[in-house]
Amino acid sequence: MNVLGDGTDPGTARLAAAYRRNHPAVDIRVRETDLTDPTCGPDSSTSP
């Protein structure tokens, strides 16, 4: 899942925490980047 937002947005941290509680076996990574970063597109590890 990709979320566009500001790193200071408390909603992002709450979303990750809620997801971790409901899916404890899933690895969650939060990464902040600029939209000009070419690697900030879809997660290539899950793309077809």
Stockholm file with secondary structure:
# STOCKHOLM 1.0

chainA/1-48         MNVLGDGTDPGTARLAAAYRRNHPAVDIRVRETDLTDPTCGPDSSTSP
#=GR chainA/1-48 SS CCCCCCTTCHHHHHHHHHHHHHCTTSCCCCCCCCTTCTTCSSCTTTCC
#=GC SS_cons        CCCCCCTTCHHHHHHHHHHHHHCTTSCCCCCCCCTTCTTCSSCTTTCC
//
